[in-house]
Amino acid sequence: MPPSPRYSDPDAIAQVSDLTLRSRRLVEGAISGQHRSPFHGFNIEFAEYRDYTPGDDLRRLDWRVYARSDRHYIKQYEEESNVRVTFVVDASASMNYRGSAILSKFDYAATLVVSLAMLLTRQQDPVGLVLFDEKANTVLPPNATQSQVLVMSGLLERCVPARKTELGGLLRSLTDQSRRRSLMIIVSDLFTDLDLVYEGLNRLRFLGHEVLVMQVLDRDEMELPFDGPTIFRDIEGEEELFAEPWAFRRSYQRAMEEFLDGVRQECGKRGYDHIRFLTDEPLGATLSSFLHSRQASERSVRQGGRS
């Protein structure tokens, strides 16, 4: 079942359809699947029950539980779990911004999430979603069923970005709730307290989680292209500034470059990938380039380990 047309980009999906996104770290997942597992040498063990979803293999229904509860449950085993992927998506007011691009930052981010979710579910990896601003407003637990992408797409469509960004506190709460090691994909403009974000990333790393940081920006935010007297409004607050952009354009651009370099370096220190998306650039080309680069890096590591 295809996702809603609003956040479905056929070109992006086609460009990544033959690629993979794999975890670089040991994950609690499939022995025979896409990802390495820390459970080599152990028998396949029962992990948990979950509700039956149309499309699941009926042979995996637990009829004894059905006889007791009159509800359909599916048995999940460690071998079948693969890597659990959670998209942590910024739904704050700043993501509403749209300059001359067709899509706002949030619409671009949502299209990115749906494209990657389709790729991951084809790999049989469970995907989930967290939408946040000052706190987590929507939490959809990871699931590998075909209908999960459709559910995610619907949640993204109904989301109305508002309020301020508070990513650092959210990351702390996620580490308290996420007991199983997983892959977390953060999709945000990162206009927030970065010191608190780095603290959260440190804790995720300590607990064995892998993180991808996907930063979505509008080109206006990179270049400040405005001419003539302009009123600048804080989209997440009430402050206003009346100014001539030419007077501070160069200093602003230098500050933005330092901001991006700092994020990239801090992610690199923790072994996390950071990728920047601009809303006026084709999503498929940027995403495909990133996945090709990541796969080439993984092949290089594997070959180095065999030499």
Rosetta blueprint (number, residue, H / E / L):
1 M L
2 P L
3 P L
4 S L
5 P H
6 R H
7 Y H
8 S L
9 D L
10 P H
11 D H
12 A H
13 I H
14 A H
15 Q H
16 V H
17 S L
18 D L
19 L L
20 T L
21 L L
22 R L
23 S L
24 R L
25 R L
26 L L
27 V L
28 E L
29 G L
30 A L
31 I L
32 S L
33 G L
34 Q L
35 H L
36 R L
37 S L
38 P L
39 F L
40 H L
41 G L
42 F L
43 N L
44 I L
45 E L
46 F E
47 A E
48 E E
49 Y E
50 R E
51 D E
52 Y L
53 T L
54 P L
55 G L
56 D L
57 D L
58 L H
59 R H
60 R H
61 L E
62 D L
63 W H
64 R H
65 V H
66 Y H
67 A H
68 R H
69 S H
70 D L
71 R L
72 H L
73 Y E
74 I E
75 K E
76 Q E
77 Y E
78 E H
79 E H
80 E H
81 S H
82 N L
83 V L
84 R L
85 V E
86 T E
87 F E
88 V E
89 V E
90 D E
91 A L
92 S L
93 A H
94 S H
95 M H
96 N H
97 Y L
98 R L
99 G L
100 S L
101 A L
102 I L
103 L L
104 S L
105 K H
106 F H
107 D H
108 Y H
109 A H
110 A H
111 T H
112 L H
113 V H
114 V H
115 S H
116 L H
117 A H
118 M H
119 L H
120 L H
121 T H
122 R H
123 Q L
124 Q L
125 D L
126 P L
127 V E
128 G E
129 L E
130 V E
131 L E
132 F E
133 D L
134 E L
135 K L
136 A E
137 N E
138 T E
139 V E
140 L E
141 P E
142 P E
143 N E
144 A L
145 T L
146 Q L
147 S L
148 Q H
149 V H
150 L H
151 V H
152 M H
153 S H
154 G H
155 L H
156 L H
157 E H
158 R H
159 C L
160 V L
161 P L
162 A L
163 R L
164 K L
165 T L
166 E L
167 L H
168 G H
169 G H
170 L H
171 L H
172 R H
173 S H
174 L H
175 T H
176 D H
177 Q H
178 S L
179 R L
180 R L
181 R L
182 S L
183 L E
184 M E
185 I E
186 I E
187 V E
188 S E
189 D L
190 L L
191 F L
192 T L
193 D L
194 L H
195 D H
196 L H
197 V H
198 Y H
199 E H
200 G H
201 L H
202 N H
203 R H
204 L H
205 R H
206 F H
207 L L
208 G L
209 H L
210 E E
211 V E
212 L E
213 V E
214 M E
215 Q E
216 V E
217 L E
218 D L
219 R H
220 D H
221 E H
222 M H
223 E H
224 L L
225 P L
226 F L
227 D L
228 G L
229 P L
230 T E
231 I E
232 F E
233 R E
234 D L
235 I L
236 E L
237 G L
238 E L
239 E L
240 E E
241 L E
242 F E
243 A E
244 E L
245 P H
246 W H
247 A H
248 F L
249 R H
250 R H
251 S H
252 Y H
253 Q H
254 R H
255 A H
256 M H
257 E H
258 E H
259 F H
260 L H
261 D H
262 G H
263 V H
264 R H
265 Q H
266 E H
267 C H
268 G H
269 K H
270 R L
271 G L
272 Y L
273 D E
274 H E
275 I E
276 R E
277 F E
278 L E
279 T L
280 D L
281 E L
282 P L
283 L H
284 G H
285 A H
286 T H
287 L H
288 S H
289 S H
290 F H
291 L H
292 H H
293 S H
294 R H
295 Q H
296 A H
297 S H
298 E H
299 R H
300 S H
301 V H
302 R H
303 Q H
304 G H
305 G H
306 R H
307 S L
